[in-house]
Amino acid sequence: MTHKLAEQKAQLIDQVVELLQQRLPEQSVAMAQAFVRHYYAWVAPEDLLDDDPEDLYGAALSHWSLSRQRQAGTAVIRVYNPSFEEHGWQCTHTVVEIVTDDMPFLVDSMTMEINRHGLTVHQVIHPVIRIVRDSQGHVQQILAGGVEDGISEATMHFEVDRQTDPELLAGLHSGLQKALTDVRVAVEDWPLMREQLQTIVTELDTTELPLHPSEVRESQDFLRWMASEHFTFLGYRNYDLVEKDGEVVLCNVPGSGLGLLRGGEEGISHSFAELPVDLRKLSYAPKLLIISKASARSTVHRPVHLDYL
């Protein structure tokens, strides 16, 4: 049965490829056909066999058009309701198309953001395609799997509950853009955040502290465990603990922010300032490591409350 479904899928994709042959300019056909075969390669047959070849053609061609120009380090996003009249294909759902550099946490984070808007995901297509682009970001070549030239790009297609309010569609678009930015800065700065943690662990070997050596060793062991891929680092920043206008405040150290805490480096930590006075005074207690839960939920990887260390 599985083999038969695979054959039916192959025949269906051949029909889509033939439509490209019939309708696109000769110079554009080969690359578009390569894209379409990559696009549907890993989609389960049962997720495609009920679809009209015209709709599969239109969906893939739409995403291909979005992919044609993109600068590395940026993402392109489209949120829309396909119709035959305007787009040449139709779908009962609102469609999200994304093209960006491949990196961890993308599908999870995009799904989280879609769910945060109260929407359900009905279909996901997520090929990773190796592409060569010129200096202007135009596609020059689509490469076969295993080739190391070019860059790996995540091409994500989500079908979600249909929305027709332009404001809601715009809100979803901006939310996805923000989530993609969060994923990018967290992934880019992850090695630096892990390096900062390892530096702290090493410095504790020679730093004189008003603590029992066993407590220091226990904290070091815990931090080493975290650094051994047991913790997802999303943000890092240095603070100075000072008294200002008679109150204990945490002042951001300019230039120290990494990941989600790259920006907003001027002034004080507002989350710390909102704590009760008694809790803020506890920051002077001779304690090496403090762990707490944040009220904010993560926008990267998993929709859980953030841990502050």
Backbone as numpy.savetxt, mean C-alpha at the origin, in Angstrom:
# Nx Ny Nz CAx CAy CAz Cx Cy Cz
-12.10 -31.82 -14.02 -12.93 -30.61 -14.02 -12.06 -29.35 -14.02
-10.99 -29.36 -13.21 -10.10 -28.21 -13.14 -9.44 -27.96 -14.48
-8.99 -29.04 -15.14 -8.36 -28.91 -16.45 -9.33 -28.33 -17.47
-10.58 -28.78 -17.41 -11.59 -28.28 -18.34 -11.84 -26.79 -18.14
-11.90 -26.36 -16.87 -12.09 -24.93 -16.58 -10.91 -24.11 -17.10
-9.71 -24.64 -16.93 -8.52 -23.93 -17.41 -8.56 -23.79 -18.93
-9.01 -24.83 -19.62 -9.13 -24.76 -21.08 -10.17 -23.71 -21.49
-11.29 -23.68 -20.76 -12.33 -22.70 -21.08 -11.82 -21.27 -20.85
-11.07 -21.09 -19.78 -10.49 -19.77 -19.52 -9.53 -19.39 -20.65
-8.66 -20.32 -21.05 -7.71 -20.03 -22.13 -8.42 -19.63 -23.40
-9.52 -20.32 -23.72 -10.28 -19.98 -24.92 -10.90 -18.58 -24.80
-11.37 -18.26 -23.59 -11.98 -16.94 -23.37 -10.95 -15.83 -23.54
-9.76 -16.02 -22.97 -8.71 -15.00 -23.10 -8.25 -14.89 -24.55
-8.24 -16.01 -25.27 -7.92 -15.95 -26.70 -8.91 -15.08 -27.45
-10.18 -15.13 -27.06 -11.20 -14.28 -27.69 -10.90 -12.80 -27.41
-10.50 -12.51 -26.17 -10.17 -11.12 -25.82 -8.97 -10.64 -26.63
-7.95 -11.49 -26.74 -6.76 -11.14 -27.50 -7.10 -10.91 -28.97
-8.02 -11.72 -29.50 -8.45 -11.55 -30.89 -9.16 -10.21 -31.09
-9.95 -9.79 -30.09 -10.61 -8.48 -30.18 -9.58 -7.36 -30.27
-8.49 -7.49 -29.51 -7.41 -6.51 -29.59 -6.82 -6.47 -31.00
-6.63 -7.66 -31.58 -6.07 -7.77 -32.92 -6.94 -7.06 -33.94
-8.26 -7.17 -33.74 -9.21 -6.61 -34.70 -9.36 -5.10 -34.56
-9.20 -4.59 -33.35 -9.62 -3.22 -33.09 -8.50 -2.21 -32.86
-7.33 -2.65 -32.48 -6.26 -1.71 -32.17 -5.37 -1.49 -33.38
-4.70 -0.33 -33.44 -3.72 -0.10 -34.51 -2.64 -1.18 -34.46
-2.13 -1.53 -35.62 -1.18 -2.65 -35.73 0.02 -2.47 -34.81
0.52 -1.24 -34.68 1.72 -1.00 -33.89 1.46 -1.13 -32.38
0.19 -1.15 -31.97 -0.15 -1.21 -30.55 -0.56 -2.60 -30.09
-0.81 -3.50 -31.04 -1.45 -4.78 -30.70 -0.58 -5.66 -29.83
0.67 -5.87 -30.21 1.52 -6.86 -29.53 1.67 -6.56 -28.04
1.93 -5.29 -27.69 2.13 -4.95 -26.29 0.82 -5.05 -25.51
-0.29 -4.63 -26.13 -1.58 -4.74 -25.46 -1.95 -6.20 -25.22
-1.65 -7.06 -26.17 -1.95 -8.48 -26.00 -1.10 -9.08 -24.89
0.17 -8.69 -24.81 1.03 -9.17 -23.73 0.49 -8.74 -22.37
0.03 -7.47 -22.31 -0.53 -6.96 -21.05 -1.76 -7.76 -20.65
-2.66 -8.02 -21.60 -3.90 -8.73 -21.29 -3.61 -10.14 -20.79
-2.67 -10.81 -21.39 -2.35 -12.17 -20.94 -1.78 -12.16 -19.53
-0.93 -11.18 -19.21 -0.45 -11.03 -17.83 -1.61 -10.67 -16.89
-2.48 -9.82 -17.37 -3.56 -9.28 -16.54 -4.46 -10.39 -15.98
-4.80 -11.34 -16.84 -5.75 -12.39 -16.43 -5.07 -13.71 -16.07
-3.74 -13.75 -16.09 -3.04 -15.02 -15.94 -3.37 -15.75 -14.65
-3.47 -15.02 -13.54 -3.64 -15.67 -12.24 -5.05 -15.57 -11.70
-5.98 -15.11 -12.52 -7.38 -15.05 -12.08 -8.00 -16.45 -12.20
-8.69 -16.87 -11.16 -9.32 -18.19 -11.18 -10.33 -18.28 -12.33
-10.36 -19.40 -13.05 -11.31 -19.53 -14.18 -12.75 -19.23 -13.79
-13.16 -19.70 -12.61 -14.57 -19.50 -12.21 -14.91 -18.03 -11.98
-13.88 -17.17 -11.83 -14.13 -15.73 -11.67 -14.25 -15.01 -13.01
-14.00 -15.72 -14.11 -14.04 -15.09 -15.43 -15.07 -15.69 -16.38
-15.38 -16.98 -16.22 -16.13 -17.69 -17.26 -17.54 -17.17 -17.47
-18.11 -16.51 -16.48 -19.46 -15.96 -16.64 -19.44 -14.57 -17.27
-18.25 -14.01 -17.50 -18.14 -12.65 -18.04 -18.17 -12.66 -19.56
-18.72 -11.61 -20.11 -18.74 -11.43 -21.56 -17.34 -11.05 -22.04
-16.86 -11.63 -23.13 -15.54 -11.26 -23.66 -15.40 -9.76 -23.89
-16.49 -9.10 -24.25 -16.45 -7.65 -24.47 -16.11 -6.91 -23.17
-16.65 -7.39 -22.06 -16.37 -6.74 -20.79 -14.95 -7.03 -20.32
-14.47 -8.25 -20.53 -13.09 -8.57 -20.19 -12.13 -7.75 -21.05
-12.46 -7.61 -22.31 -11.68 -6.77 -23.23 -11.66 -5.33 -22.73
-12.85 -4.80 -22.41 -12.94 -3.40 -21.99 -12.22 -3.14 -20.68
-12.34 -4.05 -19.71 -11.70 -3.87 -18.41 -10.18 -3.87 -18.55
-9.66 -4.85 -19.31 -8.22 -4.94 -19.47 -7.67 -3.76 -20.28
-8.38 -3.38 -21.33 -7.92 -2.27 -22.17 -7.94 -0.96 -21.38
-8.96 -0.80 -20.52 -9.02 0.40 -19.68 -7.82 0.49 -18.75
-7.47 -0.64 -18.14 -6.34 -0.65 -17.22 -5.02 -0.46 -17.98
-4.96 -1.03 -19.17 -3.78 -0.85 -20.01 -3.60 0.62 -20.37
-4.69 1.29 -20.69 -4.61 2.73 -21.01 -4.10 3.53 -19.81
-4.56 3.15 -18.61 -4.11 3.83 -17.40 -2.62 3.59 -17.16
-2.15 2.41 -17.56 -0.76 2.01 -17.31 0.23 2.62 -18.28
-0.23 3.15 -19.38 0.66 3.51 -20.49 1.73 4.52 -20.10
1.40 5.42 -19.17 2.40 6.40 -18.73 2.34 6.55 -17.22
3.48 6.35 -16.57 3.57 6.50 -15.12 5.04 6.62 -14.75
5.36 7.60 -13.94 6.72 7.75 -13.46 6.95 6.84 -12.25
8.11 6.22 -12.18 8.44 5.39 -11.02 8.34 6.23 -9.75
7.84 5.60 -8.68 7.68 6.31 -7.42 6.35 7.02 -7.28
5.49 6.91 -8.28 4.16 7.52 -8.22 3.10 6.45 -8.47
1.88 6.77 -8.13 0.76 5.86 -8.38 -0.28 6.58 -9.24
-0.94 5.82 -10.11 -2.08 6.36 -10.86 -3.31 5.56 -10.44
-4.41 6.29 -10.24 -5.64 5.69 -9.72 -6.82 6.19 -10.53
-7.77 5.30 -10.81 -9.03 5.70 -11.43 -10.15 5.01 -10.67
-11.18 5.78 -10.31 -12.38 5.25 -9.65 -13.57 5.66 -10.50
-14.31 4.69 -11.06 -15.37 5.07 -12.00 -16.39 3.95 -12.14
-17.50 4.29 -12.79 -18.57 3.34 -13.10 -18.59 3.10 -14.61
-18.04 1.97 -15.07 -17.94 1.74 -16.52 -19.31 1.63 -17.19
-19.41 2.20 -18.37 -20.62 2.06 -19.19 -20.19 1.88 -20.64
-21.02 1.17 -21.42 -20.70 0.95 -22.83 -20.56 2.27 -23.57
-21.46 3.20 -23.26 -21.50 4.46 -23.99 -20.21 5.27 -23.81
-19.69 5.27 -22.58 -18.53 6.11 -22.29 -17.21 5.35 -22.31
-17.23 4.08 -21.88 -15.98 3.36 -21.69 -15.84 2.10 -22.56
-16.90 1.72 -23.23 -16.82 0.55 -24.10 -17.00 -0.77 -23.39
-17.30 -0.74 -22.11 -17.62 -1.96 -21.37 -18.46 -1.56 -20.17
-19.06 -2.55 -19.52 -19.93 -2.23 -18.40 -19.67 -3.17 -17.23
-20.06 -2.69 -16.05 -19.89 -3.47 -14.83 -20.97 -3.02 -13.85
-21.51 -3.95 -13.10 -22.55 -3.61 -12.13 -21.96 -2.96 -10.88
-20.64 -2.99 -10.76 -19.97 -2.43 -9.58 -19.19 -1.17 -9.96
-18.82 -0.40 -8.94 -17.83 0.66 -9.12 -16.46 0.00 -9.23
-15.64 0.50 -10.15 -14.35 -0.11 -10.42 -13.23 0.82 -9.96
-12.24 0.24 -9.28 -11.03 0.94 -8.87 -9.86 0.34 -9.64
-9.11 1.18 -10.34 -7.90 0.74 -11.06 -6.71 1.48 -10.48
-5.64 0.74 -10.18 -4.43 1.32 -9.60 -3.22 0.73 -10.30
-2.23 1.57 -10.58 -0.94 1.11 -11.05 0.12 1.80 -10.21
1.02 1.02 -9.61 2.06 1.59 -8.76 3.24 0.63 -8.71
4.35 1.07 -8.14 5.48 0.17 -7.93 5.04 -0.96 -7.01
5.49 -2.16 -7.31 5.13 -3.28 -6.45 5.85 -3.16 -5.11
5.13 -3.46 -4.04 5.69 -3.41 -2.69 4.78 -4.21 -1.76
5.25 -4.55 -0.57 4.41 -5.31 0.36 3.17 -4.51 0.79
2.17 -5.24 1.24 0.99 -4.70 1.92 -0.02 -4.00 1.02
0.18 -4.00 -0.30 -0.68 -3.20 -1.16 -2.13 -3.65 -1.16
-2.38 -4.92 -1.47 -3.77 -5.37 -1.59 -4.47 -5.27 -0.25
-3.80 -5.68 0.83 -4.40 -5.59 2.16 -4.77 -4.14 2.50
-3.83 -3.23 2.23 -4.06 -1.83 2.60 -5.14 -1.18 1.75
-5.19 -1.51 0.45 -6.23 -0.95 -0.40 -7.60 -1.52 0.00
-7.65 -2.80 0.32 -8.91 -3.40 0.76 -9.38 -2.76 2.06
-8.45 -2.52 2.99 -8.78 -1.84 4.24 -9.40 -0.48 3.98
-8.80 0.28 3.07 -9.30 1.63 2.79 -10.68 1.56 2.15
-10.89 0.63 1.25 -12.21 0.46 0.64 -13.24 0.10 1.70
-12.89 -0.81 2.59 -13.80 -1.20 3.68 -14.07 -0.03 4.62
-13.06 0.83 4.83 -13.23 1.99 5.71 -14.30 2.93 5.18
-14.53 2.91 3.88 -15.59 3.71 3.27 -16.93 2.98 3.28
-16.99 1.84 3.98 -18.24 1.09 4.09 -18.56 0.25 2.87
-17.56 -0.04 2.04 -17.79 -0.76 0.79 -17.24 -2.18 0.88
-17.88 -3.09 0.15 -17.45 -4.48 0.07 -16.74 -4.71 -1.25
-15.65 -5.47 -1.21 -14.91 -5.83 -2.43 -15.50 -7.11 -3.00
-15.88 -7.08 -4.28 -16.49 -8.24 -4.93 -15.53 -8.98 -5.87
-14.51 -8.30 -6.35 -13.56 -8.92 -7.27 -12.23 -8.21 -7.16
-11.14 -8.98 -7.17 -9.79 -8.42 -7.16 -8.98 -9.08 -8.26
-8.33 -8.26 -9.08 -7.35 -8.74 -10.05 -6.05 -8.02 -9.73
-4.98 -8.78 -9.52 -3.75 -8.16 -9.02 -2.51 -8.79 -9.63
-2.27 -8.61 -10.92 -1.02 -9.10 -11.49 0.14 -8.17 -11.15
1.31 -8.75 -10.99 2.55 -7.97 -10.88 3.28 -8.15 -12.20
3.50 -7.04 -12.91 4.01 -7.08 -14.28 5.35 -6.35 -14.34
6.32 -6.98 -15.00 7.64 -6.38 -15.17 7.62 -5.51 -16.42
7.89 -4.22 -16.25 7.72 -3.26 -17.34 8.96 -2.38 -17.48
9.31 -2.09 -18.72 10.38 -1.13 -19.04 9.72 0.16 -19.52
10.10 1.28 -18.93 9.56 2.59 -19.32 10.71 3.51 -19.72
10.38 4.53 -20.56 11.39 5.51 -20.91 11.44 6.60 -19.84
12.26 7.62 -20.09 12.46 8.68 -19.08 11.19 9.48 -18.81
10.24 9.45 -19.74 8.97 10.14 -19.56 7.90 9.25 -18.94
8.24 8.00 -18.67 7.29 7.09 -18.04 6.43 6.30 -19.01
6.69 6.41 -20.32 5.92 5.66 -21.30 6.39 4.20 -21.35
5.44 3.28 -21.46 5.78 1.86 -21.55 6.53 1.59 -22.84
7.69 0.92 -22.71 8.49 0.52 -23.87 8.43 -0.98 -24.12
8.27 -1.74 -23.03 8.30 -3.19 -23.17 7.64 -3.85 -21.96
6.92 -4.93 -22.21 6.39 -5.78 -21.15 7.19 -7.07 -21.17
7.80 -7.40 -20.04 8.76 -8.48 -19.99 8.13 -9.78 -19.48
8.76 -10.88 -19.85 8.31 -12.18 -19.37 8.72 -12.36 -17.91
8.05 -13.27 -17.22 8.37 -13.54 -15.83 9.80 -14.02 -15.66
10.45 -13.62 -14.56 11.82 -14.04 -14.29 12.88 -13.11 -14.84
12.49 -12.17 -15.71 13.45 -11.21 -16.26 13.67 -10.10 -15.24
14.93 -9.68 -15.06 15.25 -8.71 -14.01 15.30 -7.27 -14.51
15.19 -7.05 -15.80 15.18 -5.68 -16.32 13.88 -4.98 -15.93
13.85 -3.66 -16.10 12.62 -2.91 -15.83 12.30 -2.87 -14.34
11.04 -2.60 -14.03 10.58 -2.56 -12.64 9.31 -3.38 -12.51
9.10 -3.93 -11.33 7.88 -4.68 -11.05 6.77 -3.71 -10.66
5.65 -3.79 -11.34 4.54 -2.89 -11.08 3.31 -3.68 -10.64
2.65 -3.18 -9.63 1.41 -3.77 -9.16 0.26 -3.14 -9.93
-0.52 -3.98 -10.58 -1.69 -3.54 -11.35 -2.92 -4.09 -10.66
-3.63 -3.22 -9.95 -4.73 -3.68 -9.09 -6.09 -3.23 -9.60
-7.01 -4.18 -9.71 -8.39 -3.93 -10.15 -9.31 -4.42 -9.04
-10.11 -3.52 -8.49 -11.10 -3.87 -7.47 -12.49 -3.53 -7.99
-13.42 -4.43 -7.78 -14.82 -4.13 -8.03 -15.53 -4.07 -6.68
-16.17 -2.92 -6.39 -16.76 -2.67 -5.08 -18.23 -2.28 -5.24
-18.93 -2.19 -4.12 -20.33 -1.78 -4.15 -20.49 -0.51 -5.00
-21.45 -0.51 -5.86 -21.63 0.60 -6.79 -21.99 1.89 -6.05
-21.28 2.96 -6.39 -21.52 4.29 -5.84 -21.71 5.27 -6.99
-22.69 6.14 -6.88 -22.93 7.10 -7.96 -22.71 8.55 -7.54
-22.60 8.80 -6.23 -22.39 10.15 -5.74 -20.96 10.57 -6.07
-20.77 11.62 -6.88 -19.41 12.07 -7.24 -18.55 12.38 -6.02
-19.16 12.91 -4.97 -18.39 13.24 -3.77 -17.85 11.98 -3.09
-18.67 10.92 -3.07 -18.22 9.66 -2.48 -17.10 9.04 -3.32
-17.24 9.11 -4.63 -16.20 8.56 -5.51 -14.90 9.33 -5.34
-14.99 10.66 -5.22 -13.79 11.47 -5.02 -13.16 11.18 -3.66
-14.00 10.96 -2.64 -13.49 10.64 -1.32 -12.75 9.31 -1.30
-13.30 8.32 -2.03 -12.63 7.03 -2.13 -11.29 7.18 -2.85
-11.27 7.94 -3.91 -10.03 8.17 -4.66 -8.96 8.79 -3.76
-9.31 9.85 -3.04 -8.32 10.52 -2.19 -7.89 9.62 -1.03
-8.82 8.82 -0.50 -8.46 7.89 0.57 -7.47 6.84 0.11
-7.68 6.31 -1.09 -6.76 5.33 -1.64 -5.39 5.95 -1.91
-5.38 7.19 -2.40 -4.12 7.88 -2.65 -3.34 8.05 -1.35
-4.03 8.44 -0.28 -3.36 8.61 1.02 -2.85 7.27 1.53
-3.64 6.20 1.41 -3.21 4.89 1.87 -1.99 4.40 1.10
-1.97 4.65 -0.22 -0.81 4.27 -1.03 0.45 5.02 -0.58
0.29 6.29 -0.27 1.42 7.07 0.22 1.92 6.52 1.54
1.01 6.14 2.44 1.40 5.57 3.72 2.16 4.26 3.53
1.67 3.42 2.62 2.37 2.15 2.35 3.77 2.44 1.83
3.86 3.37 0.89 5.16 3.66 0.27 6.18 4.14 1.30
5.82 5.13 2.12 6.81 5.68 3.06 7.17 4.66 4.13
6.20 3.81 4.54 6.50 2.78 5.54 7.45 1.74 4.96
7.21 1.33 3.73 8.07 0.32 3.09 9.45 0.90 2.79
9.49 2.11 2.24 10.78 2.72 1.91 11.66 2.91 3.14
11.06 3.30 4.27 11.84 3.63 5.46 12.00 2.46 6.42
11.39 1.30 6.10 11.49 0.16 7.00 12.93 -0.19 7.35
13.87 -0.29 6.38 15.25 -0.62 6.77 15.86 0.41 7.72
15.55 1.69 7.49 16.10 2.74 8.36 15.51 2.66 9.76
14.22 2.35 9.87 13.60 2.22 11.19 14.18 1.03 11.95
14.38 -0.07 11.25 14.98 -1.25 11.88 16.42 -0.95 12.29
17.13 -0.19 11.49 18.50 0.19 11.82 18.54 1.07 13.07
17.57 1.99 13.19 17.51 2.83 14.38 17.29 1.99 15.62
16.43 1.00 15.52 16.16 0.12 16.66 17.43 -0.64 17.06
18.13 -1.16 16.08 19.36 -1.91 16.38 20.43 -1.01 16.98
20.47 0.26 16.54 21.42 1.22 17.11 21.10 1.46 18.58
19.82 1.61 18.90 19.41 1.82 20.29 19.81 0.62 21.15
19.57 -0.58 20.65 19.92 -1.80 21.40 21.42 -1.82 21.68
22.23 -1.48 20.69 23.69 -1.48 20.86 24.13 -0.42 21.86
23.54 0.79 21.76 23.92 1.88 22.66 23.61 1.56 24.12
22.62 0.73 24.35 22.25 0.37 25.72 23.35 -0.43 26.41
24.26 -1.03 25.63 25.37 -1.78 26.23 26.33 -0.87 26.98
26.43 0.39 26.56 27.42 1.30 27.15 26.80 2.52 27.81
25.47 2.61 27.83 24.80 3.77 28.42 24.53 3.51 29.90
24.91 4.46 30.76 24.64 4.33 32.19 23.21 4.77 32.47
22.44 3.88 33.06 21.04 4.14 33.35 20.73 3.82 34.81
19.76 4.53 35.41 19.38 4.26 36.80 18.45 3.04 36.89
18.88 1.93 36.27 18.06 0.72 36.19 18.92 -0.50 36.49
18.26 -1.54 36.96 18.98 -2.79 37.20 19.40 -3.38 35.85
20.61 -3.90 35.75 21.09 -4.47 34.48 20.15 -5.52 33.89
19.45 -6.28 34.72 18.55 -7.31 34.21 17.38 -6.70 33.44
16.92 -5.52 33.89 15.83 -4.85 33.18 16.31 -4.35 31.82
17.53 -3.86 31.77 18.08 -3.40 30.50 18.22 -4.58 29.54
18.76 -5.70 30.03 18.94 -6.87 29.17 17.60 -7.40 28.66
16.60 -7.39 29.54 15.27 -7.87 29.12 14.69 -6.98 28.02
14.87 -5.67 28.16 14.39 -4.75 27.13 15.16 -4.94 25.83
16.46 -5.14 25.93 17.25 -5.38 24.72 16.80 -6.65 24.01
16.56 -7.70 24.78 16.11 -8.97 24.18 14.78 -8.79 23.47
13.89 -8.01 24.07 12.58 -7.77 23.46 12.74 -6.98 22.16
13.59 -5.96 22.17 13.78 -5.14 20.98 14.45 -5.95 19.87
15.38 -6.82 20.23 15.99 -7.69 19.22 14.95 -8.62 18.61
14.08 -9.13 19.43 13.00 -10.00 18.94 12.12 -9.24 17.95
11.78 -8.00 18.29 10.98 -7.17 17.38 11.69 -6.99 16.04
12.99 -6.74 16.10 13.75 -6.47 14.87 13.88 -7.71 14.00
13.64 -8.88 14.57 13.75 -10.14 13.80 12.42 -10.45 13.11
11.87 -9.44 12.44 10.66 -9.57 11.63 9.44 -10.04 12.44
9.38 -9.61 13.71 8.21 -9.89 14.53 7.36 -8.65 14.75
7.69 -7.58 14.05 6.96 -6.33 14.24 7.00 -5.56 12.92
5.88 -4.96 12.55 5.83 -4.14 11.33 6.07 -2.69 11.71
7.22 -2.16 11.32 7.57 -0.78 11.65 6.90 0.15 10.66
6.10 1.09 11.17 5.38 2.02 10.31 5.87 3.46 10.45
6.38 3.83 11.62 6.84 5.19 11.81 7.84 5.28 12.95
8.70 6.27 12.88 9.72 6.49 13.91 10.00 7.98 14.00
10.22 8.45 15.23 10.63 9.84 15.40 11.28 10.02 16.77
12.25 10.92 16.85 12.86 11.29 18.12 12.11 12.48 18.73
12.01 12.48 20.05 11.39 13.59 20.78 12.30 14.00 21.94
12.24 15.27 22.28 12.86 15.77 23.51 11.77 15.99 24.54
11.96 15.45 25.74 11.01 15.64 26.83 11.41 16.88 27.61
10.57 17.91 27.55 10.92 19.19 28.18 9.71 19.76 28.91
9.98 20.76 29.75 8.91 21.51 30.40 8.74 22.83 29.66
7.49 23.12 29.33 7.19 24.35 28.60 5.95 24.98 29.20
6.08 26.22 29.65 4.97 26.92 30.29 4.39 26.10 31.44
5.29 25.46 32.19 4.87 24.71 33.36 4.29 23.34 33.07
4.32 22.91 31.81 3.77 21.60 31.44 4.85 20.73 30.81
4.71 19.41 31.01 5.61 18.45 30.39 5.15 18.21 28.95
6.06 18.41 27.99 5.70 18.22 26.59 6.78 17.42 25.87
6.36 16.76 24.80 7.30 16.10 23.90 7.48 16.98 22.68
8.71 17.44 22.44 9.00 18.27 21.27 9.63 17.40 20.18
9.07 17.48 18.98 9.61 16.72 17.86 11.02 17.20 17.52
11.92 16.26 17.26 13.27 16.59 16.81 13.25 16.68 15.28
13.44 17.88 14.72 13.37 18.03 13.25 14.33 17.10 12.53
13.84 16.51 11.44 14.67 15.65 10.62 14.77 14.21 11.08
14.13 13.88 12.20 14.26 12.52 12.73 13.14 11.59 12.29
12.09 12.13 11.66 10.93 11.32 11.32 11.17 10.36 10.17
10.63 9.15 10.30 10.70 8.13 9.26 9.32 7.51 9.07
9.08 6.92 7.90 7.82 6.24 7.66 6.64 7.19 7.78
5.60 6.75 8.49 4.40 7.57 8.64 4.65 8.85 9.41
5.79 8.94 10.10 6.11 10.14 10.88 7.15 11.01 10.19
7.27 10.87 8.86 8.19 11.74 8.11 7.81 13.20 8.25
6.54 13.51 8.14 6.09 14.90 8.11 5.75 15.41 9.49
5.27 16.65 9.54 4.80 17.25 10.79 5.85 17.31 11.86
7.08 17.73 11.49 8.19 17.63 12.43 8.38 18.89 13.27
7.56 19.87 13.11 7.68 21.07 13.92 6.72 21.01 15.11
7.14 21.62 16.22 6.23 21.74 17.36 6.25 20.53 18.27
5.11 20.28 18.93 5.04 19.24 19.95 4.17 18.09 19.48
4.25 16.99 20.23 3.40 15.84 19.97 2.03 16.12 20.56
1.03 16.27 19.70 -0.32 16.60 20.19 -0.95 15.42 20.92
-0.64 14.20 20.50 -1.22 13.05 21.18 -0.70 12.96 22.61
0.59 13.28 22.81 1.13 13.29 24.17 0.53 14.43 24.98
0.34 15.60 24.34 -0.21 16.76 25.04 -1.64 16.52 25.51
-2.35 15.62 24.85 -3.74 15.35 25.22 -3.87 14.39 26.39
-2.76 13.78 26.82 -2.83 12.87 27.96 -3.06 13.65 29.25
-3.68 13.02 30.25 -3.83 13.69 31.55 -2.47 14.05 32.14
-2.45 15.10 32.96 -1.19 15.61 33.51 -0.45 14.52 34.28
-1.17 13.73 35.07 -0.52 12.68 35.87 0.20 11.67 34.99
-0.43 11.32 33.86 0.20 10.37 32.96 1.42 10.97 32.28
1.35 12.24 31.97 2.50 12.88 31.35 3.69 12.93 32.31
3.40 13.11 33.60 4.48 13.15 34.58 5.17 11.80 34.73
4.44 10.72 34.40 5.03 9.39 34.48 6.18 9.21 33.48
6.22 10.09 32.49 7.29 9.98 31.50 8.66 10.25 32.12
8.68 10.86 33.31 9.95 11.09 33.99 10.37 9.89 34.82
9.51 8.91 34.94 9.84 7.73 35.75 11.02 6.98 35.13
11.88 6.39 35.97 13.05 5.66 35.47 12.66 4.33 34.84
12.09 4.38 33.65 11.64 3.18 32.95 12.18 3.24 31.53
12.78 2.14 31.09 13.45 2.14 29.80 12.47 2.04 28.62
11.48 1.19 28.74 10.59 0.90 27.61 9.14 1.04 28.04
8.39 1.83 27.28 6.95 2.01 27.53 6.21 1.61 26.27
5.21 0.76 26.41 4.40 0.30 25.27 2.95 0.65 25.54
2.30 1.26 24.54 0.89 1.63 24.71 0.15 1.46 23.39
-1.16 1.41 23.48 -2.01 1.34 22.30 -2.46 2.74 21.92
-2.42 3.03 20.61 -2.91 4.31 20.12 -4.40 4.21 19.82
-5.06 5.34 19.82 -6.49 5.35 19.45 -6.66 5.22 17.94
-5.63 5.61 17.18 -5.70 5.56 15.72 -5.47 4.14 15.22
-6.15 3.80 14.11 -5.96 2.51 13.47 -4.95 2.63 12.34
-4.27 1.55 12.08 -3.28 1.51 11.01 -3.96 1.63 9.65
-3.30 2.32 8.74 -3.74 2.38 7.34 -2.94 1.43 6.47
-2.00 0.70 7.08 -1.10 -0.18 6.35 -1.22 -1.60 6.88
-1.42 -2.54 5.96 -1.35 -3.99 6.24 -2.56 -4.54 6.98
-2.80 -4.07 8.23 -3.91 -4.63 9.01 -4.66 -3.49 9.71
-6.00 -3.56 9.77 -6.79 -2.47 10.38 -6.88 -2.58 11.89
-5.73 -2.52 12.56 -5.69 -2.66 14.01 -5.18 -1.35 14.62
-5.42 -1.19 15.93 -4.91 -0.02 16.61 -3.38 -0.10 16.67
-2.75 1.04 16.42 -1.29 1.10 16.39 -0.70 0.89 17.79
0.49 0.30 17.82 1.25 0.19 19.06 2.30 1.29 19.08
2.38 1.99 20.21 3.42 2.98 20.41 4.48 2.40 21.33
5.75 2.50 20.94 6.85 2.07 21.79 7.77 3.24 22.02
